[in-house]
Protein backbone atom coordinates (compact mmCIF):
# COMPACT_ATOMS: atom_id res chain seq x y z
CA UNK A 1 0.00 0.00 0.00
CA UNK A 2 1.04 3.62 -0.59
CA UNK A 3 1.90 5.53 2.60
CA UNK A 4 -0.54 8.29 3.57
CA UNK A 5 2.08 10.99 2.93
CA UNK A 6 2.56 9.78 -0.65
CA UNK A 7 -1.21 9.66 -1.22
CA UNK A 8 -1.53 13.26 -0.03
CA UNK A 9 1.33 14.31 -2.30
CA UNK A 10 -0.37 12.71 -5.33
CA UNK A 11 -3.66 14.46 -4.54
CA UNK A 12 -1.83 17.78 -4.22
CA UNK A 13 -0.28 17.20 -7.65
CA UNK A 14 -3.73 16.60 -9.12
CA UNK A 15 -5.00 19.82 -7.53
CA UNK A 16 -1.99 21.71 -8.87
CA UNK A 17 -2.62 20.33 -12.34
CA UNK A 18 -6.25 21.49 -12.30
CA UNK A 19 -5.15 24.95 -11.15
CA UNK A 20 -2.54 25.24 -13.88
CA UNK A 21 -5.01 24.25 -16.59
CA UNK A 22 -7.52 26.86 -15.36
CA UNK A 23 -5.05 29.71 -14.91
CA UNK A 24 -2.59 29.20 -17.78
CA UNK A 25 -3.57 28.64 -21.38
CA UNK A 26 -1.13 27.90 -24.17
CA UNK A 27 -1.69 30.04 -27.26
CA UNK A 28 -1.77 28.61 -30.77
CA UNK A 29 1.50 30.38 -31.48
CA UNK A 30 3.12 28.65 -28.50
CA UNK A 31 1.65 25.29 -29.53
CA UNK A 32 3.28 25.57 -32.93
CA UNK A 33 6.45 27.00 -31.42
CA UNK A 34 8.86 25.74 -28.74
CA UNK A 35 6.16 24.54 -26.33
CA UNK A 36 4.67 22.09 -28.78
CA UNK A 37 7.76 21.11 -30.71
CA UNK A 38 10.42 20.93 -28.00
CA UNK A 39 9.25 21.46 -24.41
CA UNK A 40 6.35 18.99 -24.55
CA UNK A 41 8.33 16.11 -26.09
CA UNK A 42 11.28 16.84 -23.78
CA UNK A 43 9.08 16.64 -20.66
CA UNK A 44 7.51 13.43 -21.94
CA UNK A 45 10.98 11.91 -22.40
CA UNK A 46 12.02 12.99 -18.90
CA UNK A 47 8.88 11.42 -17.43
CA UNK A 48 9.33 8.12 -19.26
CA UNK A 49 13.02 7.86 -18.37
CA UNK A 50 12.44 8.67 -14.68
CA UNK A 51 9.52 6.25 -14.50
CA UNK A 52 11.45 3.43 -16.18
CA UNK A 53 14.46 3.93 -13.90
CA UNK A 54 12.26 4.00 -10.80
CA UNK A 55 10.43 0.81 -11.76
CA UNK A 56 13.69 -1.02 -12.56
CA UNK A 57 15.32 0.08 -9.30
CA UNK A 58 12.26 -0.91 -7.27
CA UNK A 59 12.04 -4.31 -8.99
CA UNK A 60 15.75 -4.98 -8.40
CA UNK A 61 15.36 -4.14 -4.70
CA UNK A 62 12.44 -6.56 -4.42
CA UNK A 63 14.37 -9.31 -6.17
CA UNK A 64 17.36 -8.78 -3.87
CA UNK A 65 15.19 -8.74 -0.75
CA UNK A 66 13.46 -11.97 -1.80
CA UNK A 67 16.82 -13.63 -2.48
CA UNK A 68 18.18 -12.43 0.89
CA UNK A 69 15.26 -14.02 2.72
CA UNK A 70 15.71 -17.34 0.92
CA UNK A 71 19.46 -17.41 1.60
CA UNK A 72 19.01 -16.57 5.28
CA UNK A 73 16.35 -19.26 5.70
CA UNK A 74 18.71 -21.79 4.12
CA UNK A 75 21.43 -20.81 6.57
CA UNK A 76 19.25 -21.30 9.65
CA UNK A 77 18.28 -24.73 8.33
CA UNK A 78 21.97 -25.58 7.97
CA UNK A 79 22.60 -24.48 11.56
CA UNK A 80 19.68 -26.55 12.81
CA UNK A 81 20.75 -29.57 10.81
CA UNK A 82 24.31 -29.24 12.08
CA UNK A 83 23.19 -29.78 15.66
CA UNK A 84 23.17 -33.51 14.97
CA UNK A 85 26.93 -33.37 15.59
CA UNK A 86 26.48 -31.73 19.02
CA UNK A 87 26.09 -33.24 22.45
CA UNK A 88 22.37 -33.64 23.29
CA UNK A 89 22.24 -30.70 25.73
CA UNK A 90 24.15 -28.46 23.32
CA UNK A 91 21.92 -29.50 20.43
CA UNK A 92 18.77 -28.64 22.41
CA UNK A 93 20.14 -25.22 23.33
CA UNK A 94 21.17 -24.34 19.76
CA UNK A 95 17.90 -25.58 18.29
CA UNK A 96 15.92 -23.46 20.75
CA UNK A 97 18.06 -20.41 19.93
CA UNK A 98 17.58 -21.02 16.20
CA UNK A 99 13.81 -21.16 16.57
CA UNK A 100 13.89 -18.00 18.69
CA UNK A 101 15.86 -16.22 15.99
CA UNK A 102 13.43 -17.18 13.24
CA UNK A 103 10.53 -16.05 15.43
CA UNK A 104 12.24 -12.70 16.02
CA UNK A 105 12.79 -12.26 12.28
CA UNK A 106 9.16 -12.89 11.34
CA UNK A 107 7.46 -11.28 14.34
CA UNK A 108 9.78 -8.33 15.10
CA UNK A 109 12.02 -7.64 12.10
CA UNK A 110 9.42 -7.86 9.36
CA UNK A 111 6.85 -5.38 10.74
CA UNK A 112 9.61 -2.86 11.46
CA UNK A 113 11.11 -3.29 7.99
CA UNK A 114 7.71 -2.57 6.46
CA UNK A 115 7.13 0.57 8.50
CA UNK A 116 10.58 2.06 9.07
CA UNK A 117 13.03 0.14 6.88
CA UNK A 118 15.05 -1.07 9.86
CA UNK A 119 15.73 -4.30 11.72
CA UNK A 120 14.50 -4.85 15.25
CA UNK A 121 16.53 -4.89 18.44
CA UNK A 122 14.83 -8.18 19.34
CA UNK A 123 16.26 -9.75 16.20
CA UNK A 124 19.74 -8.48 17.04
CA UNK A 125 19.50 -9.98 20.54
CA UNK A 126 18.26 -13.31 19.17
CA UNK A 127 21.15 -13.38 16.68
CA UNK A 128 23.65 -12.74 19.48
CA UNK A 129 22.18 -15.53 21.60
CA UNK A 130 22.23 -17.96 18.69
CA UNK A 131 25.86 -17.23 17.92
CA UNK A 132 26.79 -17.59 21.60
CA UNK A 133 24.96 -20.93 21.82
CA UNK A 134 26.78 -22.25 18.75
CA UNK A 135 30.16 -21.09 20.01
CA UNK A 136 29.54 -22.67 23.39
CA UNK A 137 28.58 -25.95 21.74
CA UNK A 138 31.48 -25.92 19.29
CA UNK A 139 34.34 -25.07 21.65
CA UNK A 140 35.83 -27.57 24.06
CA UNK A 141 33.29 -30.37 23.78
CA UNK A 142 35.27 -32.85 21.72
CA UNK A 143 33.56 -32.15 18.40
CA UNK A 144 35.51 -33.13 15.29
CA UNK A 145 37.44 -30.17 13.91
CA UNK A 146 35.56 -30.18 10.62
CA UNK A 147 32.18 -30.01 12.41
CA UNK A 148 33.40 -27.29 14.76
CA UNK A 149 34.63 -25.10 11.92
CA UNK A 150 31.44 -25.70 9.93
CA UNK A 151 29.29 -24.64 12.87
CA UNK A 152 31.21 -21.39 13.38
CA UNK A 153 31.20 -20.69 9.64
CA UNK A 154 27.43 -21.15 9.44
CA UNK A 155 26.76 -18.55 12.14
CA UNK A 156 29.18 -16.11 10.49
CA UNK A 157 27.33 -16.57 7.22
CA UNK A 158 24.01 -15.97 8.95
CA UNK A 159 25.27 -12.74 10.53
CA UNK A 160 26.45 -11.50 7.12
CA UNK A 161 23.08 -12.32 5.60
CA UNK A 162 21.33 -10.41 8.38
CA UNK A 163 23.48 -7.40 7.55
CA UNK A 164 22.54 -7.76 3.88
CA UNK A 165 18.86 -7.82 4.84
CA UNK A 166 19.42 -4.64 6.86
CA UNK A 167 20.84 -3.02 3.73
CA UNK A 168 17.86 -4.20 1.66
CA UNK A 169 15.42 -2.83 4.24
CA UNK A 170 17.01 0.60 4.01
CA UNK A 171 16.97 0.75 0.21
CA UNK A 172 14.33 2.49 -1.85
CA UNK A 173 13.69 4.36 -5.07
CA UNK A 174 15.66 7.64 -4.88
CA UNK A 175 13.41 10.50 -3.82
CA UNK A 176 14.73 12.76 -6.56
CA UNK A 177 13.76 10.21 -9.19
CA UNK A 178 10.24 9.90 -7.79
CA UNK A 179 9.77 13.68 -7.64
CA UNK A 180 11.10 14.06 -11.20
CA UNK A 181 8.68 11.43 -12.52
CA UNK A 182 5.74 13.02 -10.67
CA UNK A 183 6.45 16.60 -11.80
CA UNK A 184 7.29 15.64 -15.39
CA UNK A 185 4.16 13.49 -15.50
CA UNK A 186 2.12 16.44 -14.25
CA UNK A 187 3.51 18.60 -17.05
CA UNK A 188 2.73 15.87 -19.61
CA UNK A 189 -0.91 15.95 -18.47
CA UNK A 190 -1.28 19.70 -18.09
CA UNK A 191 0.28 20.84 -21.38
CA UNK A 192 -2.23 19.15 -23.74
CA UNK A 193 -5.14 20.37 -21.62
CA UNK A 194 -3.72 23.88 -21.57
CA UNK A 195 -3.56 23.83 -25.35
CA UNK A 196 -7.32 24.11 -25.71
CA UNK A 197 -9.13 22.29 -22.93
CA UNK A 198 -12.15 24.58 -23.26
CA UNK A 199 -12.49 24.11 -26.96
CA UNK A 200 -12.16 20.38 -27.46
CA UNK A 201 -13.95 17.55 -25.66
CA UNK A 202 -11.65 15.08 -27.37
CA UNK A 203 -8.63 16.80 -25.88
CA UNK A 204 -10.26 16.76 -22.45
CA UNK A 205 -11.02 13.03 -22.79
CA UNK A 206 -7.50 12.05 -23.80
CA UNK A 207 -6.03 14.45 -21.28
CA UNK A 208 -8.01 12.66 -18.59
CA UNK A 209 -6.85 9.27 -19.86
CA UNK A 210 -3.26 10.50 -19.84
CA UNK A 211 -3.68 11.89 -16.34
CA UNK A 212 -5.08 8.58 -15.05
CA UNK A 213 -2.22 6.68 -16.69
CA UNK A 214 0.38 8.97 -15.15
CA UNK A 215 -1.31 8.79 -11.74
CA UNK A 216 -1.39 4.98 -11.75
CA UNK A 217 2.19 4.62 -13.01
CA UNK A 218 3.57 6.97 -10.35
CA UNK A 219 1.48 5.21 -7.69
CA UNK A 220 2.95 1.86 -8.77
CA UNK A 221 6.42 3.39 -8.58
CA UNK A 222 5.70 4.50 -5.01
CA UNK A 223 4.57 1.01 -3.98
CA UNK A 224 8.00 -0.29 -5.04
CA UNK A 225 9.81 2.17 -2.78
CA UNK A 226 10.07 -0.41 0.02
CA UNK A 227 10.70 -4.04 -1.02
CA UNK A 228 8.89 -5.26 2.12
CA UNK A 229 5.51 -3.68 1.36
CA UNK A 230 3.37 -2.67 -1.60
CA UNK A 231 2.29 -4.54 -4.72
CA UNK A 232 5.45 -6.63 -4.57
CA UNK A 233 6.82 -7.48 -1.15
CA UNK A 234 9.36 -9.96 0.10
CA UNK A 235 7.43 -12.11 2.54
CA UNK A 236 8.32 -14.49 5.34
CA UNK A 237 7.47 -17.69 3.45
CA UNK A 238 11.11 -18.95 3.42
CA UNK A 239 11.26 -18.71 7.22
CA UNK A 240 7.95 -20.52 7.63
CA UNK A 241 9.31 -23.27 5.42
CA UNK A 242 12.44 -23.33 7.58
CA UNK A 243 10.32 -23.92 10.71
CA UNK A 244 8.60 -26.83 8.94
CA UNK A 245 12.06 -28.22 8.15
CA UNK A 246 13.01 -27.83 11.84
CA UNK A 247 10.06 -30.00 12.77
CA UNK A 248 11.11 -32.64 10.26
CA UNK A 249 14.67 -32.66 11.62
CA UNK A 250 13.36 -33.05 15.16
CA UNK A 251 11.59 -36.23 14.09
CA UNK A 252 14.79 -37.84 12.82
CA UNK A 253 16.36 -40.48 15.07
CA UNK A 254 19.51 -39.33 16.90
CA UNK A 255 22.78 -40.21 15.18
CA UNK A 256 24.37 -43.44 16.33
C-alpha atoms as a printed R data frame, in Angstrom:
    type eleno elety resid chain resno       x       y       z
1   ATOM     1    CA   UNK     A     1   0.000   0.000   0.000
2   ATOM     2    CA   UNK     A     2   1.036   3.624  -0.590
3   ATOM     3    CA   UNK     A     3   1.902   5.525   2.603
4   ATOM     4    CA   UNK     A     4  -0.538   8.295   3.572
5   ATOM     5    CA   UNK     A     5   2.079  10.987   2.933
6   ATOM     6    CA   UNK     A     6   2.556   9.781  -0.650
7   ATOM     7    CA   UNK     A     7  -1.214   9.663  -1.218
8   ATOM     8    CA   UNK     A     8  -1.531  13.258  -0.028
9   ATOM     9    CA   UNK     A     9   1.329  14.308  -2.303
10  ATOM    10    CA   UNK     A    10  -0.370  12.707  -5.330
11  ATOM    11    CA   UNK     A    11  -3.655  14.456  -4.538
12  ATOM    12    CA   UNK     A    12  -1.831  17.777  -4.224
13  ATOM    13    CA   UNK     A    13  -0.276  17.198  -7.650
14  ATOM    14    CA   UNK     A    14  -3.731  16.597  -9.122
15  ATOM    15    CA   UNK     A    15  -5.002  19.817  -7.534
16  ATOM    16    CA   UNK     A    16  -1.991  21.708  -8.869
17  ATOM    17    CA   UNK     A    17  -2.619  20.333 -12.344
18  ATOM    18    CA   UNK     A    18  -6.250  21.489 -12.300
19  ATOM    19    CA   UNK     A    19  -5.148  24.948 -11.146
20  ATOM    20    CA   UNK     A    20  -2.536  25.244 -13.880
21  ATOM    21    CA   UNK     A    21  -5.014  24.252 -16.589
22  ATOM    22    CA   UNK     A    22  -7.516  26.864 -15.363
23  ATOM    23    CA   UNK     A    23  -5.048  29.710 -14.908
24  ATOM    24    CA   UNK     A    24  -2.594  29.204 -17.776
25  ATOM    25    CA   UNK     A    25  -3.571  28.642 -21.377
26  ATOM    26    CA   UNK     A    26  -1.130  27.898 -24.171
27  ATOM    27    CA   UNK     A    27  -1.693  30.042 -27.262
28  ATOM    28    CA   UNK     A    28  -1.769  28.608 -30.771
29  ATOM    29    CA   UNK     A    29   1.504  30.382 -31.480
30  ATOM    30    CA   UNK     A    30   3.120  28.647 -28.501
31  ATOM    31    CA   UNK     A    31   1.649  25.287 -29.529
32  ATOM    32    CA   UNK     A    32   3.277  25.575 -32.929
33  ATOM    33    CA   UNK     A    33   6.453  26.999 -31.419
34  ATOM    34    CA   UNK     A    34   8.864  25.743 -28.737
35  ATOM    35    CA   UNK     A    35   6.165  24.539 -26.325
36  ATOM    36    CA   UNK     A    36   4.668  22.087 -28.777
37  ATOM    37    CA   UNK     A    37   7.755  21.114 -30.714
38  ATOM    38    CA   UNK     A    38  10.417  20.933 -28.004
39  ATOM    39    CA   UNK     A    39   9.251  21.462 -24.414
40  ATOM    40    CA   UNK     A    40   6.351  18.991 -24.550
41  ATOM    41    CA   UNK     A    41   8.335  16.108 -26.092
42  ATOM    42    CA   UNK     A    42  11.275  16.840 -23.775
43  ATOM    43    CA   UNK     A    43   9.080  16.636 -20.661
44  ATOM    44    CA   UNK     A    44   7.509  13.427 -21.939
45  ATOM    45    CA   UNK     A    45  10.983  11.910 -22.399
46  ATOM    46    CA   UNK     A    46  12.025  12.987 -18.897
47  ATOM    47    CA   UNK     A    47   8.883  11.419 -17.425
48  ATOM    48    CA   UNK     A    48   9.327   8.122 -19.262
49  ATOM    49    CA   UNK     A    49  13.024   7.855 -18.374
50  ATOM    50    CA   UNK     A    50  12.438   8.667 -14.684
51  ATOM    51    CA   UNK     A    51   9.516   6.250 -14.501
52  ATOM    52    CA   UNK     A    52  11.446   3.435 -16.176
53  ATOM    53    CA   UNK     A    53  14.456   3.927 -13.904
54  ATOM    54    CA   UNK     A    54  12.259   3.997 -10.799
55  ATOM    55    CA   UNK     A    55  10.434   0.807 -11.755
56  ATOM    56    CA   UNK     A    56  13.686  -1.020 -12.561
57  ATOM    57    CA   UNK     A    57  15.324   0.077  -9.295
58  ATOM    58    CA   UNK     A    58  12.258  -0.910  -7.265
59  ATOM    59    CA   UNK     A    59  12.041  -4.305  -8.992
60  ATOM    60    CA   UNK     A    60  15.746  -4.975  -8.399
61  ATOM    61    CA   UNK     A    61  15.355  -4.141  -4.702
62  ATOM    62    CA   UNK     A    62  12.436  -6.557  -4.419
63  ATOM    63    CA   UNK     A    63  14.373  -9.310  -6.174
64  ATOM    64    CA   UNK     A    64  17.360  -8.785  -3.874
65  ATOM    65    CA   UNK     A    65  15.189  -8.744  -0.747
66  ATOM    66    CA   UNK     A    66  13.460 -11.968  -1.799
67  ATOM    67    CA   UNK     A    67  16.820 -13.628  -2.478
68  ATOM    68    CA   UNK     A    68  18.184 -12.430   0.889
69  ATOM    69    CA   UNK     A    69  15.259 -14.019   2.722
70  ATOM    70    CA   UNK     A    70  15.712 -17.344   0.923
71  ATOM    71    CA   UNK     A    71  19.456 -17.408   1.604
72  ATOM    72    CA   UNK     A    72  19.012 -16.574   5.281
73  ATOM    73    CA   UNK     A    73  16.351 -19.257   5.704
74  ATOM    74    CA   UNK     A    74  18.707 -21.791   4.124
75  ATOM    75    CA   UNK     A    75  21.434 -20.811   6.573
76  ATOM    76    CA   UNK     A    76  19.254 -21.302   9.653
77  ATOM    77    CA   UNK     A    77  18.280 -24.733   8.327
78  ATOM    78    CA   UNK     A    78  21.969 -25.580   7.967
79  ATOM    79    CA   UNK     A    79  22.603 -24.478  11.561
80  ATOM    80    CA   UNK     A    80  19.676 -26.545  12.814
81  ATOM    81    CA   UNK     A    81  20.750 -29.571  10.812
82  ATOM    82    CA   UNK     A    82  24.310 -29.245  12.079
83  ATOM    83    CA   UNK     A    83  23.193 -29.778  15.665
84  ATOM    84    CA   UNK     A    84  23.174 -33.509  14.973
85  ATOM    85    CA   UNK     A    85  26.932 -33.370  15.589
86  ATOM    86    CA   UNK     A    86  26.476 -31.734  19.023
87  ATOM    87    CA   UNK     A    87  26.095 -33.241  22.446
88  ATOM    88    CA   UNK     A    88  22.372 -33.635  23.294
89  ATOM    89    CA   UNK     A    89  22.242 -30.704  25.734
90  ATOM    90    CA   UNK     A    90  24.147 -28.461  23.322
91  ATOM    91    CA   UNK     A    91  21.918 -29.496  20.432
92  ATOM    92    CA   UNK     A    92  18.770 -28.641  22.407
93  ATOM    93    CA   UNK     A    93  20.142 -25.221  23.327
94  ATOM    94    CA   UNK     A    94  21.172 -24.342  19.762
95  ATOM    95    CA   UNK     A    95  17.896 -25.579  18.286
96  ATOM    96    CA   UNK     A    96  15.921 -23.461  20.746
97  ATOM    97    CA   UNK     A    97  18.059 -20.415  19.932
98  ATOM    98    CA   UNK     A    98  17.580 -21.016  16.203
99  ATOM    99    CA   UNK     A    99  13.810 -21.165  16.569
100 ATOM   100    CA   UNK     A   100  13.886 -17.998  18.688
101 ATOM   101    CA   UNK     A   101  15.862 -16.217  15.992
102 ATOM   102    CA   UNK     A   102  13.434 -17.182  13.236
103 ATOM   103    CA   UNK     A   103  10.526 -16.055  15.426
104 ATOM   104    CA   UNK     A   104  12.242 -12.705  16.016
105 ATOM   105    CA   UNK     A   105  12.790 -12.263  12.279
106 ATOM   106    CA   UNK     A   106   9.164 -12.894  11.342
107 ATOM   107    CA   UNK     A   107   7.461 -11.281  14.345
108 ATOM   108    CA   UNK     A   108   9.779  -8.333  15.097
109 ATOM   109    CA   UNK     A   109  12.022  -7.639  12.103
110 ATOM   110    CA   UNK     A   110   9.421  -7.855   9.357
111 ATOM   111    CA   UNK     A   111   6.846  -5.378  10.743
112 ATOM   112    CA   UNK     A   112   9.606  -2.862  11.464
113 ATOM   113    CA   UNK     A   113  11.109  -3.290   7.993
114 ATOM   114    CA   UNK     A   114   7.707  -2.570   6.461
115 ATOM   115    CA   UNK     A   115   7.127   0.571   8.501
116 ATOM   116    CA   UNK     A   116  10.584   2.060   9.074
117 ATOM   117    CA   UNK     A   117  13.028   0.140   6.881
118 ATOM   118    CA   UNK     A   118  15.047  -1.069   9.859
119 ATOM   119    CA   UNK     A   119  15.729  -4.305  11.720
120 ATOM   120    CA   UNK     A   120  14.500  -4.848  15.250
121 ATOM   121    CA   UNK     A   121  16.527  -4.887  18.444
122 ATOM   122    CA   UNK     A   122  14.829  -8.177  19.341
123 ATOM   123    CA   UNK     A   123  16.257  -9.745  16.196
124 ATOM   124    CA   UNK     A   124  19.744  -8.481  17.042
125 ATOM   125    CA   UNK     A   125  19.501  -9.978  20.535
126 ATOM   126    CA   UNK     A   126  18.259 -13.313  19.169
127 ATOM   127    CA   UNK     A   127  21.148 -13.380  16.682
128 ATOM   128    CA   UNK     A   128  23.653 -12.739  19.479
129 ATOM   129    CA   UNK     A   129  22.175 -15.527  21.603
130 ATOM   130    CA   UNK     A   130  22.229 -17.956  18.689
131 ATOM   131    CA   UNK     A   131  25.863 -17.227  17.920
132 ATOM   132    CA   UNK     A   132  26.787 -17.593  21.603
133 ATOM   133    CA   UNK     A   133  24.956 -20.927  21.815
134 ATOM   134    CA   UNK     A   134  26.775 -22.251  18.747
135 ATOM   135    CA   UNK     A   135  30.160 -21.091  20.005
136 ATOM   136    CA   UNK     A   136  29.540 -22.672  23.395
137 ATOM   137    CA   UNK     A   137  28.579 -25.946  21.744
138 ATOM   138    CA   UNK     A   138  31.484 -25.923  19.292
139 ATOM   139    CA   UNK     A   139  34.336 -25.067  21.650
140 ATOM   140    CA   UNK     A   140  35.834 -27.565  24.062
141 ATOM   141    CA   UNK     A   141  33.287 -30.366  23.785
142 ATOM   142    CA   UNK     A   142  35.273 -32.846  21.723
143 ATOM   143    CA   UNK     A   143  33.556 -32.146  18.396
144 ATOM   144    CA   UNK     A   144  35.510 -33.133  15.289
145 ATOM   145    CA   UNK     A   145  37.439 -30.175  13.911
146 ATOM   146    CA   UNK     A   146  35.556 -30.179  10.615
147 ATOM   147    CA   UNK     A   147  32.180 -30.007  12.408
148 ATOM   148    CA   UNK     A   148  33.399 -27.293  14.762
149 ATOM   149    CA   UNK     A   149  34.627 -25.097  11.915
150 ATOM   150    CA   UNK     A   150  31.443 -25.702   9.927
151 ATOM   151    CA   UNK     A   151  29.288 -24.637  12.874
152 ATOM   152    CA   UNK     A   152  31.210 -21.394  13.376
153 ATOM   153    CA   UNK     A   153  31.198 -20.691   9.643
154 ATOM   154    CA   UNK     A   154  27.428 -21.145   9.439
155 ATOM   155    CA   UNK     A   155  26.756 -18.549  12.141
156 ATOM   156    CA   UNK     A   156  29.181 -16.107  10.493
157 ATOM   157    CA   UNK     A   157  27.326 -16.569   7.220
158 ATOM   158    CA   UNK     A   158  24.009 -15.967   8.955
159 ATOM   159    CA   UNK     A   159  25.269 -12.740  10.527
160 ATOM   160    CA   UNK     A   160  26.447 -11.499   7.121
161 ATOM   161    CA   UNK     A   161  23.076 -12.324   5.599
162 ATOM   162    CA   UNK     A   162  21.333 -10.413   8.377
163 ATOM   163    CA   UNK     A   163  23.483  -7.402   7.547
164 ATOM   164    CA   UNK     A   164  22.541  -7.765   3.879
165 ATOM   165    CA   UNK     A   165  18.861  -7.817   4.842
166 ATOM   166    CA   UNK     A   166  19.417  -4.639   6.858
167 ATOM   167    CA   UNK     A   167  20.837  -3.017   3.725
168 ATOM   168    CA   UNK     A   168  17.861  -4.202   1.663
169 ATOM   169    CA   UNK     A   169  15.420  -2.830   4.243
170 ATOM   170    CA   UNK     A   170  17.012   0.605   4.010
171 ATOM   171    CA   UNK     A   171  16.973   0.753   0.212
172 ATOM   172    CA   UNK     A   172  14.330   2.487  -1.848
173 ATOM   173    CA   UNK     A   173  13.692   4.356  -5.068
174 ATOM   174    CA   UNK     A   174  15.662   7.641  -4.878
175 ATOM   175    CA   UNK     A   175  13.407  10.504  -3.817
176 ATOM   176    CA   UNK     A   176  14.727  12.762  -6.562
177 ATOM   177    CA   UNK     A   177  13.760  10.207  -9.190
178 ATOM   178    CA   UNK     A   178  10.245   9.901  -7.791
179 ATOM   179    CA   UNK     A   179   9.770  13.684  -7.642
180 ATOM   180    CA   UNK     A   180  11.096  14.060 -11.201
181 ATOM   181    CA   UNK     A   181   8.683  11.435 -12.518
182 ATOM   182    CA   UNK     A   182   5.744  13.022 -10.670
183 ATOM   183    CA   UNK     A   183   6.450  16.597 -11.803
184 ATOM   184    CA   UNK     A   184   7.292  15.640 -15.393
185 ATOM   185    CA   UNK     A   185   4.164  13.490 -15.496
186 ATOM   186    CA   UNK     A   186   2.123  16.437 -14.246
187 ATOM   187    CA   UNK     A   187   3.511  18.595 -17.050
188 ATOM   188    CA   UNK     A   188   2.729  15.871 -19.610
189 ATOM   189    CA   UNK     A   189  -0.910  15.945 -18.470
190 ATOM   190    CA   UNK     A   190  -1.283  19.699 -18.092
191 ATOM   191    CA   UNK     A   191   0.276  20.843 -21.376
192 ATOM   192    CA   UNK     A   192  -2.225  19.153 -23.736
193 ATOM   193    CA   UNK     A   193  -5.139  20.374 -21.624
194 ATOM   194    CA   UNK     A   194  -3.723  23.879 -21.570
195 ATOM   195    CA   UNK     A   195  -3.557  23.833 -25.350
196 ATOM   196    CA   UNK     A   196  -7.316  24.112 -25.710
197 ATOM   197    CA   UNK     A   197  -9.131  22.287 -22.931
198 ATOM   198    CA   UNK     A   198 -12.148  24.580 -23.261
199 ATOM   199    CA   UNK     A   199 -12.495  24.114 -26.962
200 ATOM   200    CA   UNK     A   200 -12.157  20.380 -27.459
201 ATOM   201    CA   UNK     A   201 -13.952  17.552 -25.664
202 ATOM   202    CA   UNK     A   202 -11.655  15.080 -27.365
203 ATOM   203    CA   UNK     A   203  -8.634  16.802 -25.877
204 ATOM   204    CA   UNK     A   204 -10.259  16.760 -22.451
205 ATOM   205    CA   UNK     A   205 -11.023  13.034 -22.792
206 ATOM   206    CA   UNK     A   206  -7.501  12.048 -23.800
207 ATOM   207    CA   UNK     A   207  -6.029  14.446 -21.283
208 ATOM   208    CA   UNK     A   208  -8.014  12.656 -18.588
209 ATOM   209    CA   UNK     A   209  -6.847   9.265 -19.858
210 ATOM   210    CA   UNK     A   210  -3.258  10.499 -19.843
211 ATOM   211    CA   UNK     A   211  -3.680  11.886 -16.335
212 ATOM   212    CA   UNK     A   212  -5.076   8.584 -15.052
213 ATOM   213    CA   UNK     A   213  -2.224   6.677 -16.689
214 ATOM   214    CA   UNK     A   214   0.385   8.966 -15.153
215 ATOM   215    CA   UNK     A   215  -1.305   8.789 -11.738
216 ATOM   216    CA   UNK     A   216  -1.388   4.977 -11.754
217 ATOM   217    CA   UNK     A   217   2.189   4.622 -13.012
218 ATOM   218    CA   UNK     A   218   3.571   6.974 -10.355
219 ATOM   219    CA   UNK     A   219   1.476   5.209  -7.687
220 ATOM   220    CA   UNK     A   220   2.953   1.857  -8.766
221 ATOM   221    CA   UNK     A   221   6.421   3.393  -8.584
222 ATOM   222    CA   UNK     A   222   5.699   4.500  -5.009
223 ATOM   223    CA   UNK     A   223   4.573   1.012  -3.980
224 ATOM   224    CA   UNK     A   224   7.997  -0.289  -5.042
225 ATOM   225    CA   UNK     A   225   9.808   2.167  -2.776
226 ATOM   226    CA   UNK     A   226  10.069  -0.405   0.024
227 ATOM   227    CA   UNK     A   227  10.701  -4.038  -1.018
228 ATOM   228    CA   UNK     A   228   8.892  -5.259   2.116
229 ATOM   229    CA   UNK     A   229   5.513  -3.683   1.361
230 ATOM   230    CA   UNK     A   230   3.370  -2.670  -1.599
231 ATOM   231    CA   UNK     A   231   2.292  -4.543  -4.715
232 ATOM   232    CA   UNK     A   232   5.455  -6.635  -4.569
233 ATOM   233    CA   UNK     A   233   6.821  -7.476  -1.154
234 ATOM   234    CA   UNK     A   234   9.364  -9.962   0.102
235 ATOM   235    CA   UNK     A   235   7.429 -12.115   2.537
236 ATOM   236    CA   UNK     A   236   8.324 -14.489   5.342
237 ATOM   237    CA   UNK     A   237   7.473 -17.688   3.450
238 ATOM   238    CA   UNK     A   238  11.106 -18.946   3.417
239 ATOM   239    CA   UNK     A   239  11.259 -18.709   7.217
240 ATOM   240    CA   UNK     A   240   7.950 -20.516   7.633
241 ATOM   241    CA   UNK     A   241   9.313 -23.273   5.415
242 ATOM   242    CA   UNK     A   242  12.435 -23.333   7.582
243 ATOM   243    CA   UNK     A   243  10.316 -23.924  10.706
244 ATOM   244    CA   UNK     A   244   8.603 -26.831   8.944
245 ATOM   245    CA   UNK     A   245  12.058 -28.219   8.154
246 ATOM   246    CA   UNK     A   246  13.014 -27.834  11.840
247 ATOM   247    CA   UNK     A   247  10.058 -30.003  12.772
248 ATOM   248    CA   UNK     A   248  11.111 -32.643  10.255
249 ATOM   249    CA   UNK     A   249  14.674 -32.657  11.623
250 ATOM   250    CA   UNK     A   250  13.357 -33.050  15.164
251 ATOM   251    CA   UNK     A   251  11.588 -36.233  14.091
252 ATOM   252    CA   UNK     A   252  14.787 -37.838  12.825
253 ATOM   253    CA   UNK     A   253  16.359 -40.479  15.074
254 ATOM   254    CA   UNK     A   254  19.507 -39.326  16.900
255 ATOM   255    CA   UNK     A   255  22.778 -40.211  15.180
256 ATOM   256    CA   UNK     A   256  24.369 -43.441  16.334
